Amino acid sequence: MTEIQAIILGLVQGLTEFLPVSSSGHLVIAKSLFGIEVENLSFEIVVHSATVISTIVAFRKEIFSLLKGLFDFKYNSQTRYLLMICVSMIPILIVGLFFKDAVEQVFGSGLMVVGCMLLLTSLLLFVGERISIRRQKDSSSYKAVELGYKQAFVIGLAQSVAVLPGLSRSGSTIATGLMLGLDSRSVTQFSFLMVLVPILGETFLEIVSGGLSMEVSGISLLSLACGALSAFVSGYIACRWMIKLVQKAKLRYFSLYCICMAILCFILDF
């Protein structure tokens, strides 16, 4: 992987991370177009971490407020929110501990798997939006459900399944939240905050284990750095705008886009 390729892939990651269209799926598609073959997930982990850091910078006020409330050392709304994030991380922790090798094998399964998962993402987005719209139409006094521990765990289950390439993490969690009766604003923010610790934790483990070295990853540190910087800059620029777009736009449009990308995957795979 050259530095230019790493920069382009970083841009793809940063721009698609905040849309419900699967950034990991887009990375697989982009690597296929460039003819890049990598046997492990080192690059994906690095660029995902870079966009997570850009999320932290973009949400710094919200995160600071949560941490400030936590250090009041009492059960307040901020502590409750952080505990819900912890609950949401339980399923992904189990997947990371017991199914990491299986996930890496799926990432090497080719574009056919990515295409199928994009179709599943499309279905989730469409169904999630339809259920939310129907619920609001059926009741003139409709009020969105408040995010609680039960909802946080179910959304966490959706996130754990979305480790598959092409199955959008944000799309799965947002669609699941809408099906549970949450409003788009609260579930979108929760969707992006709940992923911070798992991704950074995975990166820390990769660094400690030496998984980011040239000998293990097969990618030079300069290329990894270029990809990370590209993902961070594009992610930071896109973050606020993209999240507002997701909150206001119709999910059916993203659903249609995922179908188009799935068709592209099937064409490229033949």
C-alpha positions as CSV (number, residue, x, y, z in Angstrom):
1,M,0.0,0.0,0.0
2,T,1.5,3.3,-1.1
3,E,1.1,6.6,0.9
4,I,-1.2,8.0,-1.8
5,Q,-3.4,4.9,-1.6
6,A,-3.4,5.2,2.2
7,I,-4.5,8.9,2.0
8,I,-7.3,8.0,-0.4
9,L,-8.5,5.2,1.8
10,G,-8.3,7.4,4.8
11,L,-10.5,10.0,3.0
12,V,-13.0,7.2,2.2
13,Q,-13.1,6.1,5.9
14,G,-13.4,9.7,7.3
15,L,-16.2,10.7,4.9
16,T,-18.3,7.5,5.3
17,E,-17.8,6.8,9.0
18,F,-20.6,9.2,9.9
19,L,-23.1,8.0,7.3
20,P,-25.1,4.8,7.7
21,V,-23.5,3.2,4.6
22,S,-20.7,1.1,6.1
23,S,-17.2,2.7,6.1
24,S,-15.6,-0.8,6.4
25,G,-17.6,-1.9,3.3
26,H,-16.4,1.1,1.4
27,L,-12.8,0.4,2.4
28,V,-13.1,-3.1,1.0
29,I,-14.6,-1.7,-2.2
30,A,-11.8,0.9,-2.5
31,K,-9.1,-1.6,-1.8
32,S,-10.5,-3.9,-4.5
33,L,-10.5,-1.0,-7.0
34,F,-6.9,-0.3,-6.2
35,G,-5.9,-3.9,-6.1
36,I,-4.7,-3.7,-2.5
37,E,-4.4,-7.0,-0.7
38,V,-3.9,-6.9,3.1
39,E,-4.3,-10.1,5.2
40,N,-5.2,-8.4,8.5
41,L,-7.3,-5.5,9.8
42,S,-4.4,-3.3,11.0
43,F,-5.2,-0.5,8.5
44,E,-8.9,-0.6,9.3
45,I,-8.2,-0.4,13.0
46,V,-5.9,2.6,12.5
47,V,-8.2,4.7,10.3
48,H,-11.2,3.8,12.5
49,S,-9.3,5.0,15.5
50,A,-8.4,8.3,13.7
51,T,-12.1,9.0,13.0
52,V,-12.9,8.1,16.6
53,I,-10.4,10.7,17.7
54,S,-12.0,13.2,15.3
55,T,-15.4,12.3,16.9
56,I,-13.9,13.1,20.4
57,V,-12.7,16.5,19.2
58,A,-16.0,17.2,17.5
59,F,-18.1,16.1,20.6
60,R,-15.6,17.5,23.1
61,K,-18.2,19.7,24.8
62,E,-20.7,16.8,25.2
63,I,-17.9,14.5,26.4
64,F,-16.5,17.0,28.9
65,S,-20.1,17.5,30.3
66,L,-20.4,13.7,30.8
67,L,-17.1,13.4,32.5
68,K,-17.8,16.5,34.7
69,G,-21.0,14.9,35.8
70,L,-19.3,11.6,36.4
71,F,-16.8,13.2,38.8
72,D,-19.6,14.6,40.9
73,F,-19.6,11.0,42.2
74,K,-23.4,10.7,42.3
75,Y,-26.0,9.1,40.2
76,N,-27.0,11.9,37.9
77,S,-28.0,12.1,34.2
78,Q,-24.4,12.1,33.0
79,T,-23.4,9.1,35.1
80,R,-26.5,7.3,33.9
81,Y,-25.6,8.1,30.3
82,L,-22.1,6.8,30.7
83,L,-23.4,3.6,32.4
84,M,-25.7,3.1,29.4
85,I,-22.7,3.4,27.1
86,C,-20.9,0.7,29.3
87,V,-24.0,-1.6,29.0
88,S,-24.0,-1.1,25.2
89,M,-20.3,-2.2,25.0
90,I,-21.0,-5.7,26.6
91,P,-22.0,-7.4,23.3
92,I,-19.0,-6.0,21.3
93,L,-16.7,-6.9,24.1
94,I,-17.8,-10.6,23.9
95,V,-17.4,-10.5,20.1
96,G,-13.9,-9.0,20.4
97,L,-12.8,-11.6,23.0
98,F,-14.2,-14.7,21.5
99,F,-14.8,-14.1,17.8
100,K,-12.0,-11.8,16.6
101,D,-10.4,-14.4,14.3
102,A,-13.7,-15.3,12.8
103,V,-14.4,-11.6,12.0
104,E,-11.0,-11.2,10.4
105,Q,-11.7,-14.3,8.2
106,V,-15.0,-12.7,7.1
107,F,-13.2,-9.5,6.1
108,G,-11.2,-11.6,3.7
109,S,-14.2,-13.2,2.1
110,G,-14.4,-10.8,-0.8
111,L,-16.9,-8.4,-2.2
112,M,-19.8,-10.8,-2.4
113,V,-20.1,-10.8,1.4
114,V,-19.8,-7.0,1.5
115,G,-22.6,-6.7,-1.2
116,C,-24.9,-8.9,0.8
117,M,-24.3,-7.0,4.0
118,L,-24.9,-3.7,2.2
119,L,-28.3,-5.1,1.1
120,L,-29.0,-6.0,4.8
121,T,-28.0,-2.5,5.8
122,S,-30.4,-1.1,3.2
123,L,-33.2,-3.3,4.6
124,L,-32.5,-2.2,8.2
125,L,-32.5,1.4,7.2
126,F,-35.8,1.2,5.3
127,V,-37.6,-0.9,7.9
128,G,-36.3,1.3,10.8
129,E,-37.6,4.4,9.1
130,R,-40.9,2.9,8.1
131,I,-41.6,1.6,11.7
132,S,-40.7,5.1,13.1
133,I,-43.0,6.9,10.6
134,R,-45.9,4.5,11.2
135,R,-45.6,4.8,15.0
136,Q,-45.8,8.6,14.7
137,K,-48.8,8.4,12.3
138,D,-50.7,6.0,14.5
139,S,-50.7,8.3,17.5
140,S,-51.4,12.0,17.4
141,S,-49.9,12.3,20.9
142,Y,-46.8,10.2,20.0
143,K,-43.8,10.7,22.3
144,A,-40.4,9.2,21.6
145,V,-39.2,6.6,24.1
146,E,-36.5,7.7,26.5
147,L,-33.1,6.0,26.1
148,G,-32.6,3.4,28.9
149,Y,-30.5,0.5,29.8
150,K,-32.6,-2.0,27.9
151,Q,-32.5,0.1,24.7
152,A,-28.7,0.6,25.2
153,F,-28.1,-3.1,25.4
154,V,-30.2,-3.9,22.3
155,I,-28.4,-1.2,20.4
156,G,-25.2,-2.7,21.6
157,L,-26.3,-6.1,20.1
158,A,-26.8,-4.3,16.8
159,Q,-23.3,-2.9,17.0
160,S,-21.8,-6.2,17.8
161,V,-23.3,-7.8,14.6
162,A,-22.2,-4.8,12.5
163,V,-18.6,-5.8,12.8
164,L,-19.2,-7.6,9.5
165,P,-17.9,-5.7,6.5
166,G,-20.7,-3.9,4.6
167,L,-23.1,-4.0,7.5
168,S,-23.1,-0.4,8.7
169,R,-22.5,0.1,12.4
170,S,-24.2,3.5,12.5
171,G,-26.9,2.3,10.2
172,S,-27.6,-0.8,12.3
173,T,-27.6,1.1,15.6
174,I,-29.7,4.0,14.4
175,A,-32.2,1.8,12.7
176,T,-32.4,-0.4,15.8
177,G,-32.9,2.7,18.0
178,L,-35.7,3.9,15.7
179,M,-37.4,0.5,15.9
180,L,-37.2,0.8,19.7
181,G,-39.1,4.1,19.6
182,L,-36.1,6.5,20.1
183,D,-35.9,9.8,18.3
184,S,-33.3,10.2,15.6
185,R,-31.3,12.9,17.4
186,S,-30.7,11.0,20.6
187,V,-30.0,7.7,19.0
188,T,-27.6,9.3,16.5
189,Q,-25.5,10.9,19.2
190,F,-25.5,7.7,21.3
191,S,-24.5,5.7,18.2
192,F,-21.4,7.7,17.8
193,L,-20.4,8.0,21.4
194,M,-20.9,4.3,22.2
195,V,-18.1,3.3,19.8
196,L,-15.3,5.4,21.2
197,V,-14.0,3.1,23.9
198,P,-14.2,-0.2,21.9
199,I,-12.3,1.2,18.9
200,L,-9.6,2.9,20.9
201,G,-9.3,-0.2,23.1
202,E,-8.8,-2.3,20.0
203,T,-6.1,0.1,18.8
204,F,-4.3,0.0,22.1
205,L,-4.3,-3.8,22.1
206,E,-2.9,-3.8,18.5
207,I,-0.1,-1.4,19.5
208,V,0.8,-3.5,22.6
209,S,0.8,-6.7,20.7
210,G,2.9,-5.3,17.9
211,G,0.2,-5.7,15.4
212,L,0.9,-2.4,13.7
213,S,4.5,-3.2,12.9
214,M,5.6,-3.5,9.3
215,E,6.4,-7.2,9.8
216,V,2.9,-8.1,11.0
217,S,0.7,-5.6,9.1
218,G,2.6,-5.6,5.9
219,I,2.0,-1.9,5.7
220,S,4.7,0.7,6.4
221,L,4.3,3.0,9.4
222,L,4.4,6.0,7.0
223,S,1.4,4.6,5.1
224,L,-0.5,3.9,8.3
225,A,0.3,7.5,9.5
226,C,-0.9,9.0,6.2
227,G,-4.1,7.0,6.3
228,A,-4.7,8.0,10.0
229,L,-4.1,11.7,9.3
230,S,-6.3,11.7,6.2
231,A,-9.1,9.9,8.1
232,F,-8.8,12.3,11.1
233,V,-8.9,15.5,9.0
234,S,-11.7,14.3,6.7
235,G,-13.6,12.8,9.7
236,Y,-13.4,16.0,11.7
237,I,-14.5,18.2,8.8
238,A,-17.4,15.8,7.9
239,C,-18.5,14.9,11.5
240,R,-20.9,17.7,12.4
241,W,-22.3,18.1,9.0
242,M,-22.7,14.4,8.3
243,I,-24.4,13.8,11.7
244,K,-26.9,16.6,11.1
245,L,-27.6,15.2,7.7
246,V,-28.3,11.7,9.2
247,Q,-30.6,13.3,11.8
248,K,-32.6,15.2,9.2
249,A,-32.4,13.2,6.0
250,K,-34.7,10.3,5.1
251,L,-33.0,7.0,5.7
252,R,-34.6,5.6,2.5
253,Y,-32.1,7.6,0.5
254,F,-29.2,5.9,2.3
255,S,-31.0,2.7,1.8
256,L,-31.1,3.2,-1.9
257,Y,-27.4,4.2,-2.0
258,C,-26.5,0.9,-0.2
259,I,-28.4,-1.0,-2.8
260,C,-26.4,0.8,-5.6
261,M,-23.1,0.0,-3.8
262,A,-24.2,-3.6,-3.3
263,I,-24.8,-3.9,-7.1
264,L,-21.3,-2.5,-7.6
265,C,-19.8,-5.1,-5.3
266,F,-21.5,-7.9,-7.3
267,I,-20.3,-6.5,-10.6
268,L,-16.7,-6.2,-9.3
269,D,-16.8,-9.7,-7.9
270,F,-17.6,-11.3,-11.3
